[in-house]
Amino acid sequence: MEIVVGTENGEVRGRRENGVAVFRGIPYAAPPAGPDRFAAPRPPEPWSGVRDALEFGPTAPRPPYPEAIDRLLVERFIPGEDCLNLNVWTPDPNAVALPVMVWIHGGAFTNGSGSEPVYDGAAFARDGVVMVSFNYRLGVIGFGSLPDAPANRGLLDQIAALEWVRDNIARFGGDPGNVTVFGESAGAMSVCTLMATPRARGLFRRAVAQSGAGNVAVAADDAATITRVLAERLGVEPTAAALGEVPTERLIEAQRQITQELQGSPDPAVWGERIAGGSVLLPFAPVVDGGLLAQRPAEAIAAGAGGDVDLLFGTTADEYRLFLVPTGVLPFVTGDYLAAHLVKSGMDAAAAEAYTAEGRGEEPGDVLAAVITDQVFRIPAHRVAESRVGASGRTFGYEFAWRTPQLDGGLGACHAVEIPFVFATLDRAAPLVGQDPPGELAETVHAAWVRFATTGDPGWPEWNPRTRPTMRFDHPESAVVEQPGEKTRALWDGVPL
């Protein structure tokens, strides 16, 4: 059955599917094409009549995942320039003041979309939540530093989507005063960045940061260097006007090559000592531009930004195995390489022994995966939580520990494995979770997210830096544990990240 709802820009036609009203591909901003490719988002042109919102809209330009990852994480590629669109799942457009959840997808700020199969919001709607997902500009188009374009265009897109929710979601049955923004990986980093951005204040009441925190932002000088090198390799000036003339496919390929290079062994003669020394975790990510983002999100949060927002944060137990196991790299990690990585990271090489004693790996590759899991995901998340002590917003912690059987069990509780449990879309994620994942665990995790969005309390004690109560999600039993992984966590005290 088709359903028509009015928005500020015109009426849209969705349909009822299995008891849930779904609207797909609604524009929240004008197409970022032509002169608007590198411009700040502007409102879409109003339309007359009823616009079909029956199919997902175009996705933002992006490269494919590396082949080893692509087999596990399914992506939709939908061509078209009108990629700044969103999707709404609602129990009933005629309802009043239902809680709202807005999903920000991950993908290292270069991949992903709001329309991936695993992000289907029907389960949230069936449980009384209005759920929204959206696309935002990625890579150099969204985050490249250009002198003749606004910085952080992808972040401006996210704010524009949240403003659309504020102005329109009541027409879909939602409460604009009870919005929870949630995301995973780059989406979680985006959540923390939005918490740190004055421009986003008041657009959401609660936040969920899954496997991402506030430590990822690119210094303005580093961002300018990255764009300069990219433009040089394309044979154009590092400006929006010049890059706007480069075909999208060529631009994305140059971006892909630079990302691969910076994640390997970048040449200091090309990149400078800072970038070659590892100052940039993700080359195309939010930029500390002195305007929209005045400082790293973690620093802004520590100074009180987002203190009135309730926060649910957490990681998976084995995040980094997603990046070492499918590629076949893990068995080739040597003890010398592990020791060198620890020393470069500011730790004693003997720290590896603590990881082994804590049961987090015996072989060098397994220990390295655990170390980088902490370095990139767990410790930055804990530091954000620690900095919120005394804030008016409540803070809750979790760890997702269920190990997928895929790749002979080698992935463990890897990065992204919790997503289909959050969305209750296990049937959409078989390459990652296998053919018979525990549905009871999905019910538990999904219910906690719904409860948090509805009440601000997911169902376990608030986090504090003394006992660190953490809900460990696992099968056959989930339970609250205190001080999980305390000995290895303590190794990072005072280590800059």
N, C-alpha and C positions, 0 to 999 in steps of 0.2 A: 504494500500500500504506500502510495506516495504522500509526502507531507510537505507543506509549504510554510516557511518561516520568514518573517521580515528581518532584515538587518539594516544598518545605517546606510548602506550603499544600494540596497535593493532586495527583492525577495529571492529566496533560494529554495529549490525543490530537492528534498531528500527522500529516503524511503525507510519503511519499517522492515527490519530484518530480524527474525526470531525474537520479536518483542522489544527490540531496541531501535530507536530512530537514529539513522546515520546520514550525515551530510559530509560529502567529500569534495575536496578541491575548491573551497571557498577562498577567493583572493582576500588577503588582509592588507596588501600593498600593491602598488602598480608593478607591472613586469619590469625587472631590472635589465632592460635591453636598450641598445643604442646609447644615447647620452646618459641614460639612467643606470648603465651597467655598474659603474663605480660610484653612484650617487647615494645619498641617504634615502631610505625608503620613504615614499610618499603615498598618501591614501589612494586606493583604486578608484578609477572613474565610476561614478554611479551608473547603474543600468536600469533600463525600463523593462517591464514584464517580469517573468519569473526565470531565473537562471538555474539551469540544471546543476545540482551538486550530487551527482550519482556516481561519479568515477573519480579516482584519485587524480590530482592535478600533476603537472610537470614537476620533475625533481630538479634540484640544483645541479649545475654541471660539476662533474667529479670524475676522477679516474676509478678504474676497478680496484678492488682490494688485490694485494698480492695473491697469487694462485693458492698458496697453502692456506690462507685465511679465507679466501673466497669460497672454499668448499664447506666452510663451517658457518659463515655468516651470510645469509641471503640478502641481496639488495635488489630493489626495483629500480629500473632506469626508465623514466617516462619522459620523452622528449617534449620540448616546448619552452618558450621564454617566460611564461607566466608561472615561475616556480615559487613565488612568495604566496603560498596558499596553505590552508589549514583544513583540518578534518574535525568533526564533532560527533561524538556518540552520546546520546542522552536517553534516559528512561522515558521521558515525556516532556516535549517542549512546553506543555501547558502547566508543568509543575512550578513550584515556587521555592526559591532559595535552597536548591540542592548544592552540596559541596562540589567544587570544581577542581579537577586535576589537569595540569598542562604539562605535557611531556616534551622534553628537549632531547633530541636524539644525539647519540655519540657518533664516533667515527674520526677521531683525531682532528676535528675541524676541517677535514678534507673529504670525508665520506659520510654516507648515511642519508636518510630522509625520514620524514614523519609518517610515511606510508608503507614502511616495511611490514611484511606479514606478521611478524612477532609482536608488533606494536598495536594490534587490533584492540580497540577499547571497549568491546562489547561486554566483557566480564565486569568492568568497572561500572558501566551503565546499568547492567542487571543488578548491581549491588547499590544502586542509588546515587551514583556519582556521574556528573557530566564531565566527560573526558575530551581533551583537545590535544591534537598533535599538529606539528607544523614543520615546514621547511625553512631554512635560512641559507644565505649565501655562504659558500665554503671556499677554502683555499685562498689563493691570491685575490680572487674576486671579492671575497668576504672580509679578508684580514690583511691583505698586502698594504704596506705603508706607502702612500702616494701623496706628493705635495699638493696636488690639485684635486684631491678627493677627501671626504671625511674619513677619519680612522674608524676602525672597528665596525665596518658596515654590517657584518654578520651579527654582531651584538646589537646594533641598532635595529636589525630585522627582528631579533628576539623580543626587544622592547616593544616594537610595533605590533607584534603578535599578541603580546600581553595587553597592550592598550586596546586592541580589537576585542579581546576577551572582556576587559572591563566595560567596554561600551555596548557589547552585544550579547553577552552570555545569558543575561536574564531572559532574553527572548527564547532561549533553548532550555529554560528551566533552572539555570544555574544562579548561584549567589556570587556576584562580583566582589563581595566582601569576605568570601571564604574560598580563596584560591590557593591551591598548593602547586608549586612548580617543582617538577621532579625530572631527573635526568641521570644518564649513566655515562661514564667515561668523559668525553668532551662535553656531553650534556651535563654531567655533574660539575665539571669545571665551570661551565656556563652558569649553573645555578649559583655557585659561590661568587662568580663574577657579578651576577645580577644583585646578589646580596650586598656587594661592595660598591655598587653604582648608584649614586644619588638619583639619577634619572629614573631608575626602576622602583624607587621607594613607593610603597603603597599599592603596588600592582599585585602583590601576593602576600599571604599571611603565613604560609608555611612552606618548607622546602625539604626536598629529599635529594641527597647527594650520594649516588651509587657509584663507587669506584672512581672517584675524582674529587679533588679538593681545590684549595685556593692558591696553590703554589705555582700554577702555570700561567705565565704571562710573558710576553716578549718585550724586552727593553726597546725603547724607540730607536736607538742607534742600531741595534741588531736587526730590527725590522726593516730599517732603511737599507742596510747592507744586503739583506736577503732579496729585497725587491730590485736593488741595483744589479746584483749578479744575474737574477732571472732576466731582467730586461736586456742586459748585455748579451746574454746567450740567445735572445730572440732578435737581437740587432735593432732594438728600439730604445728610446729614452724611457727612464723609469717614471713615467707619468701616466695618469689615467687616460689622457688624450691619446698617447701613443699606444698603450696596451689595449685600449679600446678598439684599435684597428686590427689587432691580432686575432685570427680565427680561434674560436673557443677550444677546439681540439688541440691546436698547437700550444696554446697557453697552458692547458691542463697537463699536457705531456711534459712541458718544461718544469712545471710545478712538481710533477711526480718525480722527475729526475733529481731535482734539488732536494726534495724530502728524503729520497733514498740516499743521496750523497751525505747529507747532514746526519743521518742516523748511522752512517758508517764511520769512515775516517776522513773528515774534511781537511782539506789542505789549508794550513794557516796563511799561506801566501795568497790564497783566494779569499778566505773568509775572515782573516784576522785571528789573533790569538784567543779572544774571548769566545767566539762562536766555535772555533776549532777545539777549544778546551771544554766544551760542553755546556755553554751558557744557555743554549736553546734546546729545550726538550721537544717542542713541536714548532716547526718553522712558521706555520701559518696558524696563528692563535691570537687571542686578545692581546692588544698592544697597550703598554703603559704610555698613553698618548698625552698625559697631563691635562686632559679635558674630561672626556667620558670616564676614563679610568686613570685616576691620578696616581695610583700605586698598585703594587701587586695585591690581588684580592685578599690573600691571607693577612697582609699587613693592615688593610683597611678593616677587615673583620676584627682583628686584634685591637684596633683603635675604637671599636664599637659599632661599625657599620653592620646593619642587619641584626642588631642585638634584639630587636623586638620580634624577629621571625623565629617560629619554632623550627627546629632542624632535626631531621633523621638522617644519620650518616652511616656509612659502612663500606666494607670491601668484601671481596671473596677471599677465601683462604689461600688460593694459589694463582693470583691474578696473572703473573707474568708467564705462566706455562703456556698460555695461548700463543705467545710470540716465540717461544723456544721449541715447543714440541712439534707442531705441524710442519715447521721448516726443517726439522731434522737436526737442528744445531745442538740441542741439549747434550747428547752423548759425547760430543767432541769438545766440550768445555773442560779445560785442564785445571789442575790445582793451581798452577802458576797464574793462569788467566784470572781465576777467582781471587787469588791473593792480590793481584794487581788491581782488580776492580775495587776491592775493599779499601786498599790504600788510596786510590784515586778518589774514592768517595769520602775520605776523611776518617776511616776506621782502621783499626789494627787488623792485620791479616789473620790473627788468632780468633777474630770474631766468628769465623766459619765454624769453630768448635762449638760455640754456643748454639748455633743453628742446628748442628747435628745432635747435640745433647737434648735440645728441645723437641726432637723428632721431626724436624723440618727438612731433612735430607741428609744423605750420607755421601753420595757421589757429588763431585764438584758442580755438575750442571744443575742438580736438584737444589743444592745450596744457593747457587747463583740465582735461580728462579725465585727462591724465597727472599733473598737479599733485595732483589730489585722490586719484588712485590711490596716489601716494606718501604723501600726508598722512594718509589714513585706513587704508591697508593696508600698504604696503611699509615705510615708516619705522618705524611702531610694531612691526612684526614684527622688524626688524633690531635695534631697541633691546632687545627681550626677549632676542634671541640674544646681543647684546653683554654684557648683564648676567649671562649665565650662564658667562662665562669663569672657569675654575677650578672649576666645578661637577663633581661626580662623574658626573653623567649626560651622555651625549654629545649633541651638537647637529649637525643636518644641515639644509642649506638647499636650496630648489628654486625655480624659476620656471617656470610653464607658459606657453608662448609661442605655441602653435598658434592661428591665427586662424580662427574659424568663418566660413564663407561667407554665413551668414544676414544678412538686411537689407543685401544687396549688399556684404557684407564690412565693413560699418560697425561691427559689434560688436567686431571684433578678438578678442584673447584676453581676453574680458570676464569679469566676476565670474560664478562658478558653472560656467563652461564646462568646467573640469577634472573635475567630479564624475562624469559618465558614463564618463570614462576611468579614474578610480580604481576604480569599481565594475564596469567592463567591461559597461556597460549602454547602449551607444551607440544600440541600437534603441529604447530608451525615451525618448530625448531629441532626436528629430528636429527639433522646433521650435527648439532651441537650436544643435544641431551640424550640421544638414542631413541629407541622405539618404545621403551617402557619406563619412562621416568616416573617418580613417585607423585601421583596426583594429590595425595594428602598433603605433601609439602607445599605444593602450589596453593592449595586452599589456605594453608597457614600463613604463607608469605603474603599472598594477595589480600587476605583479610586484615593483616597488620597495616598494610598501606592504606586500605580503605578506612580503617579505624583512625589512623593518624590524620588523614585528610578531613575526616568528619569531626574529630574531637580534639586533635592535637596530641593524643596519647596513643601510641601503637600497642600498648598492653604490657609493658615491662618498665622497671624503674628508670628514672632519668640517669643520664650519664654524669659521672663526676670524675675528676682526675685522681681521686684517692683510691677508689675501688674499681673504677671503669666497668660498671655493669654492662654487659654486652649480650644481646640475644644472638645465640649461635643457631642458625637455621641449618638443620640436617635431617636425615631420615635414617632410622625410624623415629627419632625424637629430636625436638628442638627445645633448648633450655637456656636460661640466663647463666652466664659464667662471669666471674670476676677476674680482672687482671689477665685476660688471655694473652699468651705469648709475652709475658712480662719481661723475661730475661733478654730476649732479643729486642724487644721494644726499647729497653733501657740502654742498649748499646748506641742508640741514635741520639741520646740526650746531648745537646750542644753541637751536633753535626749539622752544618748548613745544608739546606736542600733547595 
